[in-house]
Amino acid sequence: MKGLSWFDRFLFLLNILFAIALLFAYLLPYIPPSSFALLSVFSLGVPFLIVVNLICMVFWLFRLRKQALLSLVVLLIGFNHVTSVYEISSEEEELNPDNVLEVLTYNVRQFNQYGWAEDIDIPQKIAGFIKDEDADVVAIQEYYKGELDIANSFPHKFIHLKEKNAEFGLAIFSRFPIIKSGSLDFPTHSNNNAVFADVVKNGDTVRIVNVHFQSFGVKPTLENIEKEHSKRVFLGMGQTFVRQQRQMQLVKDLVLSSPHPAVILGDFNNTAYSYIYRELKDIGFNDAYKEAGNGFGKTFELFGFLPMRIDFILSGEALQILTFSNHEVPYSDHFPITATLRLKE
């Protein structure tokens, strides 16, 4: 560090610490939460570490210092992680509606039944958005059974409430026939679940799997962390990831045993740097955002301002991903995403 002032040396020391932290974070998707629950929580900080290392690299480049190589090398090592933050894809090709399937997934936050938003027209606005998108298949998490506008607009549907007297659950709506459907019924003591529907279009059958992996009992907001002991909050988040791992295994078994090409979509309550995401991708699934997305893939805001991508559309290798879109509509705490898929010939 010759030629650096004491202040620059201090900055470079911080740069080294952030670079080491990012290198370590690259290993997190390979560590099962059940082995080290608390460690898995740090996967949420990977986007922050990537951005900090990018800033460090640009800072040293601007100063024409060789110290820029540190963050540059670390970012290149984890290039696939970097593109999970921001993606640039090629232009969309013209589509033939006869051989494609358009899918949409949306966590609607119970259509504002508990009044989290002051706007009383949330259900109508969500229904209007879905009508305008005109997707072939719509998967909804936190669906409220009293919402009929969407249900009545699709000829085929599968709605499943976790408990007999529950008001909320998961729903799959389709413009094409559903020949089989079912629920995985995640183990008790969880309001989360996954359902599936086998949809037939023009003689091709695709298994749609709508997932809502374990939610946090207390949302990890700055206010909640201040009110509770931070250690207790992070321990709770770690146990959430352990339950997600068990739920993911049920979904994994379902798609591996499927006689049809499958699409896994929904609210993962976790990021692209997590163990559950890597496990599902590694059995032969592609991320629609990574294949055809553009820009930041934000589907949720942690702490109310930090953009996160926790909702996904993963398709099996028998399906070609043609398009992907994020929709920043303020009708829920999640943003919906859509993709267009085509069976490979």
N, C-alpha and C positions, 0 to 999 in steps of 0.2 A: 504493500500500500504506500509505496514511496510516492512523494509528490502530492499526497492528499493532506488537506488540513485536518485538524482534530475533529472538526464538525463533519467533514466528508467521511472520515474514518468511522465515526459513530453511525452515520447513515448507512455506510456499507456493512457495518456489523449487523444492523437491523435487516438489511437486504439479505445477508447470509442466513439469518434466522428464518425469515419468510421463505427463502428458497428451500431450506431444509424441511420446513413444515410442509411445503407443497409436495416435495418429493415423498415424504412420509404419507401424505394424504392420497397419493396415487395408489397406495397399497390397501387403503380402506375397503374398496369393493371386493377384495379377496379375503377379508376377515369376517367370518360369520358373526352376527351380533350375539348369538348364543354363547360364543367363546369369550367375548369381551364387550358387554353391552354398552358401557359408558364410552368406549372408544368410537363406536359407530356414530355417536352423536356428532362427532367432528366432521363427518362427511358433509354436513350442512354448511360448513365454512369454506369448502373448496372454491366456490365462485369468488369469494372475497380474496382468498390467497392468490388466485389466478390474476385478478385485477391488480392487486398490490404488486405482484411481480412484473406485470406489464408496465405499470407506472415506474417502477424502479429501472426497468430496461430503457424506457424512453428517456428518463432523467439522465442516466449515464451516457446514452447515445447523444443527447443534446449537448452534454459536456465533453463529448468526444473522448470518453474514458473507456478503457478496456474492461472495467468492472461491469459493463453492460452485458458481457458474455455470460456472466453467472446466471442471470434470470433468463437470458435467451436460450441457453442450453437446457435449463430446467423446463422451460415452456415447450421446447421442441421434444423433449423426452415424453411429455404428457400431451402431445398435440391433440390427441383424440379427446382429452378432457377439455382442452381449450375450446374446441369447436362445439362442445356441449353448451357453452355460454353464448356464443354468437356463431351463426351459420350463414354461409352464402351459397345458394344453389343456382343452378342454371335456369333459363327461362322455361316456362311451362309449355308443353306441347299440346296440340289440339286433341280433344278427347272425343271418343265415340261413346255416347251414353249407353249404348247397348252392351258393351263389354266391360264396364267399370262399375265399381261400388263406392258410393260416397258415404263416409261415416262421420259422425259427430259425437263427441263426448263432452259432458258438462256436469259439474257438481253445482247444483242449483241452490244449495243451502236451504232446503225445505221451502223454496218459493217464498222466503221471508215470512213464514208463518209465526215466527217468534219476534218479528218486528225489529230485526237488526238494522234495517234501513227505514228511513222516514217515508220513502216513496211507497204508497199503498198499491201502486199498479205494477209491482214487480212481476206477479204471475202472468199478467197480460203481456208485459214487455218480453219476458222470456219466451212465451208462446209465439209472439210475433217474430222474434229473432229466429227461432227454429223454423217457422213457416217460410221466412225469407231465404234461409240457407237451403231449404228443400233437399236435405240429405236423404239418402235411401234408408240408412239405419241411424238411429239416435240412441245413445246410451246415457242414462241419467243416474247420477248418484244423489243420495239424500232426496229421493223423489217423495212427494207428498201425495197420498192416495186420493185426496180431494181435488186434485188438479185435473180437470177433464178436458180442457181445450186442446192440449197436446194429445192426450189419449184418444180423443175422438177423431183426430186428423190422420191417424194411421190405421190401416185395415188389420194389421197384425201386431201383436204386442205380447210381452211377458213382463208382468209386474210381480215382484216378490217382496213381501214384508218379512223382516227377520223373525218377528214374534207374531202370534195369532192376533193380538189386540194392538199391534203397533200401527202407527200412522205413517211411518216413513220406511223407505227401503230403496231397492234398485229397480230400474225399469229399462227394457229394451223395446224400442218401437221400430217397425219395419214396414216398408212399402211392398215387400215381397213375402211370400209364405214362410212361416216358421214351422219346420217339420219336427223339431225336438227342442225342448228347453228344460232347464233345471237350475237348482241352486246348490252351491257347495256347502252352505250352512257352516260358516266358520265356527269353531268351538265356542261354547258359552262364555259369558262375561265379556262379550264384545258386541257392539251394535253394528259392526262392520261385516261385510259379506262380499261374495262374488256370485254372479249368475251367468248363464250362457244360453244362447239361442242359435240353432242351426238355420241359417237363412238361405233360401234357394232363389237364384236369379238366372234365368235363361239356361236352366239345367245344371248350373254350377252351385255347389253348396259350400258355404263359408260358416265356420263356427265363430260367433261373436261372443267374446268373454268380457263382461262388464265387471270391473273390480273396484272395490273401495277398501284398500288396505287400512290396517289399524290406525285410527286417529289418535291424536294426543288428547288425554283427558282434560288437560289445561292447555290452551293455546300458548305457544312459546312467544309471548309478547314481552316487550321491555317492562311493561307495567306489572305483569304477573311475576317476572323474575325479580323485580324489586320487592314485591309483596311477600314472596316465598323465599326460603333459603335457596340460593342458586344451586347448591349441591343436590337438594331434593328435586328440583325441577329437572336437572340434567339426568339424574338417576331414573326419573320417570320416563324421560324421553328415550333412554337406553332400553328400558323394558318394552317400550312401544315398538322399537325396532326388532326386538327379539320376537314379539308376537307377529310382526310383519313377516319375519323369516318363515315361521310356521305356516302362515296363511299363503305365502308365496309358493311353498312346496305343494300345497293342495292345487293351486292354479297350474303349476308346472306339470303335475301328474295328469290333470285334466286335458291339457293341450297335447301332451305327448301321447295320450291314448286316443286322441281324436281321429276319426277316419277322414276328416275334412281339413283343408287348410284353415288356419285359425288367425284371428285378430284379437290381441289383448289390449284393451283400452280402459281408461278410467283414472281415478284419483289414487296415486300410489302413496300419498303422504310421505314422500321421500324423493330424493333427487337422482339424477343420472350418475352420481358418484357413489351410489349405495350398493350394498351387497345384493339386494333383491332385484334391482334393475339389471345388474351384470348377469345374475343367474338366469333371468328370463331371456336376455339377449343371446346368451351363449348356447341356448338350445336351438338356435336357428331363427331368431327373430330380428327384424330390422326396425330401427326407430324412425318413424315417419318424419320427424323434425330433422334428424341428421341427414336423411336421404333427400328431402325436398323442401326443407324449411329455409326461411330467410330472416336475418336479424336476430334479436333476442327472443328466446322461446318462453317468455314469461307467462306463467299461468296462475301465479299466486304471488302475494307480497308478504314476506316475513317481516314481523315488527311493523307492518303497515307501510314500509317503504323499500325493503330490500327485495328485488325481483328474484323469483325462484321458478324453476320448472319442475313441477311435481305431478302434472297430469300428462299422460302419454298415450300414444297410439303405436303399438308394436305389431308388425305383421309378419307372418311366416314367410319363408323364402319362396313359397309357391305363388305369392302375391307380389306384384310389382307396385311400388309406391310412386305415384305420378305427381301428386300435389300435396301440400300441407299448408295450413293457415292457422294463425292465432287470431283471436277476436277479442279485443279489449273492450268489452261491453260491461258497464258497471251494475250488473243485476245480481251479483253474488260475490262472495269473497274469492271465488275462482273465476278464471277466464276460460271460455270454451275453446276447443280446437277441433279442426276438421281435416280430413285427408281423403284423397281419391285413390282407390286401389284397382288393380287389374290382374286377373288370373293370367299367369304366364303360360304361353302356348307351348 
